[in-house]
Amino acid sequence: MRSIVLVTLAAVCLSGCGGPSTKTDEKAAGPVEPPAVPADPTFTGFKHDQKQDLFGYYYPTAEVKAGNYKLDHLHIGGPVGFGDWVAGRRTKTYGPVMLEFHDFTSPARTNALGNTSYSVKLRVLPTAYALNDDAVRFVGTDAKLGEVRLDARIDLAALKTSQARGKDAPPVITGALQVGDAPFRTVAFTWKGGD
């Protein structure tokens, strides 16, 4: 008799331990945050109208992580890069405006400059961009990250200071970034002319 009661109690416990209800699952996941940069189906094409030299690598001032990927930099190319892109001379590894992410769980090494270099890198190339001396907008898609959207302002005076010094200065680009479902409402970038 005692074994029947124990088996019955065990069955009752197990039936209630099948996992949380749908309502509990929704509550545990929490509300979905609105995007930092909303999708805009009217934003298409490739537009650049800068009078200043914006070429360089723009490094985030704080970590931007989405899953196993960390934003390494935003790159803005020079006149040749823009000319080739607009003319349709494109490669699978370069865009005149692009974002590069590193898989921080991949094997790493220290390069000659003392920086950590990861073996797995993703370059998000543009499906649309708009660039002028005041602002940069970007949309691109990656199979692992999803859609990536950037909407940011360029501080031209700070950029000129950085370019004159040839190194980092205060942030030169600030704005918002959306990486897949992950919103980054405030991102800031400093400038470097090269590696």
C-alpha positions in Angstrom: 0.0 0.0 0.0 2.8 2.4 1.0 4.5 1.8 -2.4 1.3 2.6 -4.3 1.0 5.9 -2.4 4.6 6.8 -3.2 4.2 5.9 -6.9 1.0 8.0 -7.0 2.8 10.9 -5.3 5.7 10.6 -7.6 3.4 10.6 -10.7 1.6 13.7 -9.4 4.9 15.5 -8.8 6.2 14.6 -12.2 3.1 15.7 -14.0 3.4 19.1 -12.4 7.2 19.3 -13.2 6.8 19.2 -16.9 8.1 22.7 -17.2 6.6 26.1 -16.7 3.3 27.1 -18.3 3.2 29.3 -21.4 2.3 32.3 -19.2 5.3 31.6 -17.0 7.5 31.3 -20.1 6.3 34.6 -21.5 6.9 36.2 -18.1 10.4 34.8 -17.7 11.4 36.0 -21.2 10.2 39.5 -20.3 8.8 42.1 -22.6 10.6 42.5 -25.9 12.5 45.8 -26.0 11.7 48.2 -28.8 14.5 48.5 -31.3 17.2 51.2 -30.9 17.0 51.8 -34.6 13.6 50.9 -36.0 13.4 49.1 -39.4 12.6 51.6 -42.2 11.5 49.9 -45.4 11.9 53.3 -47.2 15.6 53.5 -46.5 17.2 52.0 -49.6 20.1 52.6 -51.9 23.7 53.9 -51.4 24.1 57.6 -50.9 27.3 59.4 -50.0 27.7 63.1 -50.1 30.6 64.0 -47.8 32.9 66.9 -48.5 35.3 66.0 -45.7 37.7 63.0 -45.6 35.9 60.6 -43.3 38.1 57.6 -44.1 39.1 55.5 -41.1 38.2 52.9 -38.5 35.8 53.9 -35.8 36.2 51.9 -32.6 33.4 51.7 -30.0 34.2 53.4 -26.7 32.3 50.6 -24.8 31.8 46.9 -25.5 28.9 46.1 -27.9 28.1 42.4 -27.6 25.4 40.4 -29.3 25.6 36.7 -28.5 29.2 35.5 -29.0 30.0 38.5 -31.2 31.6 41.8 -30.2 31.6 44.9 -32.4 35.2 45.6 -33.3 34.8 48.7 -35.6 32.8 50.7 -38.1 34.8 51.3 -41.3 34.2 54.2 -43.7 36.1 54.0 -46.9 37.7 56.5 -49.2 36.7 57.8 -52.7 37.9 54.7 -54.6 35.9 52.3 -52.3 32.7 54.3 -52.8 33.3 54.6 -56.5 33.8 50.9 -56.9 30.7 50.1 -54.8 28.4 52.4 -56.7 29.7 51.2 -60.0 28.9 47.6 -59.0 32.6 46.5 -58.6 32.0 44.8 -55.2 33.5 41.9 -53.3 32.0 39.7 -50.6 34.4 41.0 -48.0 34.4 44.8 -48.3 31.9 47.7 -48.4 32.7 51.4 -48.2 30.6 51.5 -45.0 30.7 48.3 -43.0 30.7 46.9 -39.5 33.1 44.2 -38.3 32.3 41.9 -35.4 34.6 39.3 -33.8 33.5 36.0 -32.2 35.1 36.4 -28.8 34.8 32.7 -28.1 37.0 31.8 -31.1 40.8 31.3 -30.7 42.7 34.5 -30.1 46.2 35.8 -30.4 48.0 39.0 -29.7 49.2 40.9 -32.8 52.3 43.0 -33.2 50.5 46.1 -31.8 49.5 44.2 -28.6 45.9 44.0 -29.6 43.8 40.8 -29.3 42.9 39.3 -32.7 40.2 36.7 -32.9 40.2 34.0 -35.6 36.5 34.3 -36.5 35.4 37.7 -37.9 32.2 38.8 -39.5 31.9 41.8 -41.8 28.4 43.2 -42.2 28.3 44.8 -45.6 25.6 47.3 -46.5 22.3 46.7 -48.1 21.8 50.5 -47.8 23.8 53.4 -46.5 23.6 57.2 -46.4 26.7 59.2 -45.4 27.4 62.9 -45.3 29.5 65.2 -43.1 26.9 65.2 -40.4 25.5 61.6 -40.2 25.8 58.0 -41.1 23.0 55.6 -41.6 23.6 51.9 -42.4 21.6 48.7 -42.8 23.2 45.3 -43.5 22.4 41.7 -42.8 24.4 38.8 -41.6 23.3 35.2 -41.3 24.5 34.9 -37.7 23.7 38.4 -36.4 20.5 39.2 -38.4 19.8 42.7 -39.6 22.2 45.4 -38.3 21.1 49.0 -38.3 23.1 52.1 -37.4 21.8 55.7 -37.1 24.5 58.1 -35.9 25.7 61.7 -35.9 29.2 62.7 -36.9 31.0 65.4 -34.8 33.1 66.9 -37.6 35.1 69.1 -35.2 36.1 66.2 -33.0 37.0 64.1 -36.1 39.2 66.9 -37.5 41.0 67.0 -34.0 41.5 63.2 -34.1 42.8 63.3 -37.7 45.2 66.2 -36.8 46.5 64.2 -33.8 46.6 60.9 -35.8 45.1 59.0 -33.0 42.1 58.7 -30.7 40.4 61.7 -29.3 36.9 62.1 -27.7 34.1 60.3 -29.6 33.6 61.5 -33.1 30.4 59.4 -33.9 27.5 58.9 -31.5 24.1 57.3 -32.1 22.1 54.1 -31.8 22.7 50.5 -33.1 20.5 47.5 -33.5 22.1 44.1 -33.9 19.4 41.5 -34.6 17.1 41.7 -31.6 19.7 43.5 -29.4 19.2 47.2 -29.1 22.1 49.5 -28.2 20.5 52.9 -27.6 23.8 54.8 -27.1 27.0 53.9 -29.0 30.0 56.1 -29.4 33.1 55.7 -31.6 36.6 57.1 -31.7 38.6 57.4 -34.9 41.8 55.8 -36.1 43.3 56.2 -39.5 44.5 52.6 -39.8 45.7 49.6 -37.8 
